[in-house]
Amino acid sequence: MHIVAAILVALVAAEHLYILWIEMFAWTTAGRKTFRNFPAHLFEPTKGLAANQGLYNGFLSAGLI
């Protein structure tokens, strides 16, 4: 049972790392494809806000790891 829990925690940590990458490094490229409902003209002005959210997801993944 412990191995199943470890695998699930690793998957969630990997998901948070993926979100970190999108929000901190690919907000204006992959972020546009991921968040299609978000207005396209707001991606550049909200780059700093997205990076802050990405940092939060990085701390979540670090805590899980």
MMTF fields as JSON, N, C-alpha, C and O atoms, coordinates in Angstrom:
{
  "mmtfVersion": "1.0.0",
  "mmtfProducer": "UNKNOWN",
  "numBonds": 259,
  "numAtoms": 260,
  "numGroups": 65,
  "numChains": 1,
  "numModels": 1,
  "chainsPerModel": [1],
  "groupsPerChain": [65],
  "chainIdList": ["A"],
  "bondAtomList": [4, 2, 8, 6, 12, 10, 16, 14, 20, 18, 24, 22, 28, 26, 32, 30, 36, 34, 40, 38, 44, 42, 48, 46, 52, 50, 56, 54, 60, 58, 64, 62, 68, 66, 72, 70, 76, 74, 80, 78, 84, 82, 88, 86, 92, 90, 96, 94, 100, 98, 104, 102, 108, 106, 112, 110, 116, 114, 120, 118, 124, 122, 128, 126, 132, 130, 136, 134, 140, 138, 144, 142, 148, 146, 152, 150, 156, 154, 160, 158, 164, 162, 168, 166, 172, 170, 176, 174, 180, 178, 184, 182, 188, 186, 192, 190, 196, 194, 200, 198, 204, 202, 208, 206, 212, 210, 216, 214, 220, 218, 224, 222, 228, 226, 232, 230, 236, 234, 240, 238, 244, 242, 248, 246, 252, 250, 256, 254],
  "bondOrderList": [1, 1, 1, 1, 1, 1, 1, 1, 1, 1, 1, 1, 1, 1, 1, 1, 1, 1, 1, 1, 1, 1, 1, 1, 1, 1, 1, 1, 1, 1, 1, 1, 1, 1, 1, 1, 1, 1, 1, 1, 1, 1, 1, 1, 1, 1, 1, 1, 1, 1, 1, 1, 1, 1, 1, 1, 1, 1, 1, 1, 1, 1, 1, 1],
  "groupList": [{"groupName": "MET", "atomNameList": ["N", "CA", "C", "O"], "elementList": ["N", "C", "C", "O"], "formalChargeList": [0, 0, 0, 0], "bondAtomList": [1, 0, 2, 1, 3, 2], "bondOrderList": [1, 1, 2], "singleLetterCode": "M", "chemCompType": "L-PEPTIDE LINKING"}, {"groupName": "HIS", "atomNameList": ["N", "CA", "C", "O"], "elementList": ["N", "C", "C", "O"], "formalChargeList": [0, 0, 0, 0], "bondAtomList": [1, 0, 2, 1, 3, 2], "bondOrderList": [1, 1, 2], "singleLetterCode": "H", "chemCompType": "L-PEPTIDE LINKING"}, {"groupName": "ILE", "atomNameList": ["N", "CA", "C", "O"], "elementList": ["N", "C", "C", "O"], "formalChargeList": [0, 0, 0, 0], "bondAtomList": [1, 0, 2, 1, 3, 2], "bondOrderList": [1, 1, 2], "singleLetterCode": "I", "chemCompType": "L-PEPTIDE LINKING"}, {"groupName": "VAL", "atomNameList": ["N", "CA", "C", "O"], "elementList": ["N", "C", "C", "O"], "formalChargeList": [0, 0, 0, 0], "bondAtomList": [1, 0, 2, 1, 3, 2], "bondOrderList": [1, 1, 2], "singleLetterCode": "V", "chemCompType": "L-PEPTIDE LINKING"}, {"groupName": "ALA", "atomNameList": ["N", "CA", "C", "O"], "elementList": ["N", "C", "C", "O"], "formalChargeList": [0, 0, 0, 0], "bondAtomList": [1, 0, 2, 1, 3, 2], "bondOrderList": [1, 1, 2], "singleLetterCode": "A", "chemCompType": "L-PEPTIDE LINKING"}, {"groupName": "LEU", "atomNameList": ["N", "CA", "C", "O"], "elementList": ["N", "C", "C", "O"], "formalChargeList": [0, 0, 0, 0], "bondAtomList": [1, 0, 2, 1, 3, 2], "bondOrderList": [1, 1, 2], "singleLetterCode": "L", "chemCompType": "L-PEPTIDE LINKING"}, {"groupName": "GLU", "atomNameList": ["N", "CA", "C", "O"], "elementList": ["N", "C", "C", "O"], "formalChargeList": [0, 0, 0, 0], "bondAtomList": [1, 0, 2, 1, 3, 2], "bondOrderList": [1, 1, 2], "singleLetterCode": "E", "chemCompType": "L-PEPTIDE LINKING"}, {"groupName": "TYR", "atomNameList": ["N", "CA", "C", "O"], "elementList": ["N", "C", "C", "O"], "formalChargeList": [0, 0, 0, 0], "bondAtomList": [1, 0, 2, 1, 3, 2], "bondOrderList": [1, 1, 2], "singleLetterCode": "Y", "chemCompType": "L-PEPTIDE LINKING"}, {"groupName": "TRP", "atomNameList": ["N", "CA", "C", "O"], "elementList": ["N", "C", "C", "O"], "formalChargeList": [0, 0, 0, 0], "bondAtomList": [1, 0, 2, 1, 3, 2], "bondOrderList": [1, 1, 2], "singleLetterCode": "W", "chemCompType": "L-PEPTIDE LINKING"}, {"groupName": "PHE", "atomNameList": ["N", "CA", "C", "O"], "elementList": ["N", "C", "C", "O"], "formalChargeList": [0, 0, 0, 0], "bondAtomList": [1, 0, 2, 1, 3, 2], "bondOrderList": [1, 1, 2], "singleLetterCode": "F", "chemCompType": "L-PEPTIDE LINKING"}, {"groupName": "THR", "atomNameList": ["N", "CA", "C", "O"], "elementList": ["N", "C", "C", "O"], "formalChargeList": [0, 0, 0, 0], "bondAtomList": [1, 0, 2, 1, 3, 2], "bondOrderList": [1, 1, 2], "singleLetterCode": "T", "chemCompType": "L-PEPTIDE LINKING"}, {"groupName": "GLY", "atomNameList": ["N", "CA", "C", "O"], "elementList": ["N", "C", "C", "O"], "formalChargeList": [0, 0, 0, 0], "bondAtomList": [1, 0, 2, 1, 3, 2], "bondOrderList": [1, 1, 2], "singleLetterCode": "G", "chemCompType": "PEPTIDE LINKING"}, {"groupName": "ARG", "atomNameList": ["N", "CA", "C", "O"], "elementList": ["N", "C", "C", "O"], "formalChargeList": [0, 0, 0, 0], "bondAtomList": [1, 0, 2, 1, 3, 2], "bondOrderList": [1, 1, 2], "singleLetterCode": "R", "chemCompType": "L-PEPTIDE LINKING"}, {"groupName": "LYS", "atomNameList": ["N", "CA", "C", "O"], "elementList": ["N", "C", "C", "O"], "formalChargeList": [0, 0, 0, 0], "bondAtomList": [1, 0, 2, 1, 3, 2], "bondOrderList": [1, 1, 2], "singleLetterCode": "K", "chemCompType": "L-PEPTIDE LINKING"}, {"groupName": "ASN", "atomNameList": ["N", "CA", "C", "O"], "elementList": ["N", "C", "C", "O"], "formalChargeList": [0, 0, 0, 0], "bondAtomList": [1, 0, 2, 1, 3, 2], "bondOrderList": [1, 1, 2], "singleLetterCode": "N", "chemCompType": "L-PEPTIDE LINKING"}, {"groupName": "PRO", "atomNameList": ["N", "CA", "C", "O"], "elementList": ["N", "C", "C", "O"], "formalChargeList": [0, 0, 0, 0], "bondAtomList": [1, 0, 2, 1, 3, 2], "bondOrderList": [1, 1, 2], "singleLetterCode": "P", "chemCompType": "L-PEPTIDE LINKING"}, {"groupName": "GLN", "atomNameList": ["N", "CA", "C", "O"], "elementList": ["N", "C", "C", "O"], "formalChargeList": [0, 0, 0, 0], "bondAtomList": [1, 0, 2, 1, 3, 2], "bondOrderList": [1, 1, 2], "singleLetterCode": "Q", "chemCompType": "L-PEPTIDE LINKING"}, {"groupName": "SER", "atomNameList": ["N", "CA", "C", "O"], "elementList": ["N", "C", "C", "O"], "formalChargeList": [0, 0, 0, 0], "bondAtomList": [1, 0, 2, 1, 3, 2], "bondOrderList": [1, 1, 2], "singleLetterCode": "S", "chemCompType": "L-PEPTIDE LINKING"}],
  "groupTypeList": [0, 1, 2, 3, 4, 4, 2, 5, 3, 4, 5, 3, 4, 4, 6, 1, 5, 7, 2, 5, 8, 2, 6, 0, 9, 4, 8, 10, 10, 4, 11, 12, 13, 10, 9, 12, 14, 9, 15, 4, 1, 5, 9, 6, 15, 10, 13, 11, 5, 4, 4, 14, 16, 11, 5, 7, 14, 11, 9, 5, 17, 4, 11, 5, 2],
  "groupIdList": [1, 2, 3, 4, 5, 6, 7, 8, 9, 10, 11, 12, 13, 14, 15, 16, 17, 18, 19, 20, 21, 22, 23, 24, 25, 26, 27, 28, 29, 30, 31, 32, 33, 34, 35, 36, 37, 38, 39, 40, 41, 42, 43, 44, 45, 46, 47, 48, 49, 50, 51, 52, 53, 54, 55, 56, 57, 58, 59, 60, 61, 62, 63, 64, 65],
  "secStructList": [7, 2, 2, 2, 2, 2, 2, 2, 2, 2, 2, 2, 2, 2, 2, 2, 2, 2, 2, 2, 2, 2, 2, 2, 2, 1, 6, 6, 6, 2, 2, 2, 2, 2, 7, 6, 6, 1, 7, 4, 4, 4, 6, 6, 6, 6, 2, 2, 2, 2, 2, 2, 2, 2, 2, 2, 2, 2, 2, 2, 2, 2, 2, 2, 7],
  "xCoordList": [0.813, 0.0, 0.859, 0.474, 2.014, 2.884, 3.428, 3.642, 3.651, 4.19, 3.151, 3.5, 1.886, 0.813, 0.721, 0.574, 0.805, 0.754, 1.944, 1.79, 3.121, 4.31, 4.195, 4.616, 3.636, 3.46, 2.454, 2.674, 1.365, 0.356, 0.908, 0.633, 1.68, 2.29, 3.282, 3.353, 4.044, 4.992, 4.266, 4.749, 3.124, 2.348, 1.821, 1.847, 1.35, 0.854, 2.003, 1.839, 3.172, 4.336, 4.761, 5.116, 4.727, 5.079, 4.074, 4.453, 2.819, 1.797, 2.061, 1.936, 2.42, 2.729, 3.991, 4.078, 4.955, 6.148, 5.797, 6.35, 4.888, 4.434, 3.72, 3.93, 2.875, 2.182, 3.196, 3.054, 4.22, 5.285, 5.925, 6.135, 6.236, 6.881, 5.989, 6.455, 4.723, 3.81, 3.726, 3.844, 3.522, 3.262, 4.52, 4.431, 5.681, 6.892, 7.681, 8.282, 7.68, 8.577, 7.868, 8.448, 6.638, 5.957, 4.576, 3.661, 4.418, 3.105, 2.59, 1.402, 3.471, 3.019, 3.012, 2.529, 3.526, 3.513, 2.573, 1.474, 2.983, 2.146, 0.946, -0.088, 1.083, -0.042, -1.238, -2.383, -0.972, -2.072, -2.826, -4.045, -2.092, -2.745, -3.506, -4.55, -2.983, -3.606, -4.848, -5.884, -4.733, -5.826, -6.479, -6.269, -7.256, -7.867, -8.945, -9.185, -9.599, -10.674, -10.146, -10.894, -8.867, -8.248, -7.995, -7.455, -8.363, -8.167, -6.688, -5.814, -6.427, -5.05, -4.263, -3.052, -4.925, -4.201, -3.75, -3.004, -4.185, -3.816, -2.645, -2.212, -2.131, -1.044, 0.235, 0.882, 0.606, 1.838, 1.734, 2.664, 0.634, 0.556, 0.489, 0.865, 0.023, -0.122, 1.028, 0.923, 2.111, 3.254, 3.824, 4.171, 3.917, 4.42, 3.501, 3.962, 2.202, 1.234, 1.304, 1.237, 1.439, 1.534, 2.82, 2.818, 3.913, 5.176, 5.05, 5.621, 4.307, 4.083, 3.291, 3.59, 2.295, 1.524, 2.393, 2.257, 3.283, 4.196, 5.139, 5.432, 5.617, 6.48, 5.738, 6.307, 4.484, 3.654, 3.558, 3.689, 3.331, 3.254, 4.602, 4.648, 5.687, 7.008, 7.189, 7.731, 6.739, 6.824, 5.932, 6.3, 4.772, 3.908, 4.601, 4.573, 5.215, 5.895, 7.108, 7.386, 7.837, 8.984, 8.531, 9.188, 7.426, 6.891, 6.462, 6.637, 5.903, 5.487, 6.688, 6.677, 7.713, 8.905, 9.647, 10.684],
  "yCoordList": [-1.196, 0.0, 1.263, 2.281, 1.193, 2.363, 2.727, 3.905, 1.74, 2.018, 2.733, 3.596, 2.38, 3.042, 4.501, 5.389, 4.748, 6.124, 6.924, 8.083, 6.322, 7.018, 7.351, 8.424, 6.447, 6.684, 7.81, 8.67, 7.815, 8.869, 10.233, 11.237, 10.273, 11.541, 12.019, 13.216, 11.11, 11.483, 12.03, 12.97, 11.461, 11.963, 13.37, 14.219, 13.619, 14.956, 15.956, 17.088, 15.548, 16.434, 16.752, 17.891, 15.759, 15.986, 16.933, 17.774, 16.794, 17.692, 19.137, 20.056, 19.336, 20.685, 21.237, 22.438, 20.384, 20.835, 21.252, 22.224, 20.53, 20.894, 22.247, 23.077, 22.46, 23.744, 24.854, 25.955, 24.579, 25.552, 25.955, 27.142, 24.986, 25.278, 26.155, 27.127, 25.811, 26.613, 28.039, 28.993, 28.19, 29.521, 30.381, 31.602, 29.782, 30.594, 30.8, 31.856, 29.814, 29.873, 29.876, 30.318, 29.395, 29.286, 29.927, 29.466, 30.982, 31.605, 32.187, 32.077, 32.801, 33.441, 32.485, 32.856, 31.279, 30.31, 29.149, 29.083, 28.244, 27.084, 27.492, 26.823, 28.591, 29.066, 29.452, 29.217, 30.045, 30.417, 29.198, 29.237, 28.106, 26.881, 26.19, 25.582, 26.282, 25.6, 26.332, 25.717, 27.667, 28.478, 29.243, 30.446, 28.552, 29.148, 30.173, 31.085, 30.041, 30.968, 32.308, 33.284, 32.365, 33.608, 34.511, 34.041, 35.786, 36.687, 36.773, 36.939, 36.662, 36.608, 37.877, 37.814, 39.014, 40.264, 40.438, 41.371, 39.562, 39.686, 38.792, 38.844, 37.981, 37.088, 37.849, 37.538, 38.82, 39.571, 40.402, 40.37, 41.15, 41.938, 41.089, 41.564, 39.863, 39.026, 38.044, 37.09, 38.263, 37.352, 37.248, 36.157, 38.368, 38.364, 37.641, 36.932, 37.822, 37.131, 35.621, 34.848, 35.214, 33.787, 33.202, 32.074, 33.957, 33.476, 33.282, 32.345, 34.163, 34.011, 32.737, 32.023, 32.461, 31.225, 30.006, 28.974, 30.125, 29.034, 28.754, 27.596, 29.806, 29.636, 28.912, 28.048, 29.257, 28.578, 27.078, 26.24, 26.751, 25.344, 24.646, 23.452, 25.378, 24.808, 24.447, 23.389, 25.318, 25.005, 23.824, 23.013, 23.725, 22.569, 21.272, 20.282, 21.277, 20.058, 19.754, 18.585, 20.776, 20.538, 19.918, 19.017, 20.391, 19.806, 18.363, 17.547, 18.044, 16.668, 15.741, 14.582, 16.278, 15.457, 15.254, 14.59],
  "zCoordList": [0.0, 0.0, 0.0, -0.575, 0.642, 0.709, -0.663, -0.952, -1.503, -2.837, -3.697, -4.502, -3.532, -4.281, -3.854, -4.694, -2.56, -2.065, -2.58, -2.964, -2.593, -3.077, -4.564, -4.997, -5.332, -6.768, -6.998, -7.851, -6.255, -6.407, -5.992, -6.648, -4.914, -4.491, -5.548, -5.824, -6.142, -7.195, -8.42, -9.053, -8.76, -9.891, -9.623, -10.514, -8.425, -8.084, -8.076, -8.53, -7.562, -7.571, -9.0, -9.305, -9.87, -11.273, -11.937, -12.752, -11.592, -12.139, -11.708, -12.517, -10.458, -9.988, -10.653, -10.907, -10.934, -11.651, -13.076, -13.591, -13.711, -15.051, -15.037, -15.921, -14.025, -13.9, -13.644, -14.178, -12.832, -12.606, -13.915, -14.166, -14.747, -16.037, -16.911, -17.505, -16.986, -17.818, -17.293, -18.062, -15.99, -15.454, -15.346, -15.471, -15.12, -14.943, -16.234, -16.431, -17.101, -18.256, -19.611, -20.603, -19.671, -20.961, -20.924, -21.606, -20.135, -19.985, -21.296, -21.6, -22.069, -23.303, -24.489, -25.559, -24.342, -25.451, -25.139, -25.69, -24.277, -23.931, -23.09, -23.109, -22.351, -21.548, -22.394, -22.008, -23.55, -24.46, -24.961, -25.126, -25.204, -25.686, -24.566, -24.801, -23.349, -22.214, -21.721, -21.469, -21.584, -21.052, -22.201, -22.352, -22.993, -24.188, -23.862, -24.653, -22.712, -22.346, -21.851, -21.791, -21.497, -21.025, -22.227, -23.228, -22.168, -23.323, -23.727, -22.876, -25.011, -25.526, -25.22, -25.008, -25.193, -24.964, -23.507, -23.209, -22.599, -21.196, -20.781, -19.63, -21.691, -21.3, -20.961, -19.961, -21.755, -21.499, -20.214, -19.407, -19.991, -18.744, -17.467, -16.396, -17.567, -16.37, -16.208, -15.437, -16.918, -16.851, -15.425, -14.974, -14.73, -13.354, -12.389, -11.494, -12.57, -11.724, -11.932, -10.976, -13.181, -13.48, -12.899, -12.406, -12.952, -12.384, -10.874, -10.316, -10.217, -8.781, -8.485, -7.528, -9.299, -9.126, -9.41, -8.752, -10.388, -10.692, -9.537, -9.237, -8.887, -7.719, -6.606, -5.938, -6.405, -5.412, -5.731, -4.838, -7.001, -7.386, -7.207, -6.911, -7.384, -7.142, -5.67, -5.349, -4.786, -3.358, -2.986, -2.136, -3.611, -3.365, -3.792, -3.06, -4.965, -5.433, -4.56, -4.29, -4.113, -3.232, -1.917, -1.394, -1.389, -0.164, -0.339, 0.565, -1.492, -1.747, -1.95, -1.536, -2.594, -2.843, -1.536, -1.511]
}
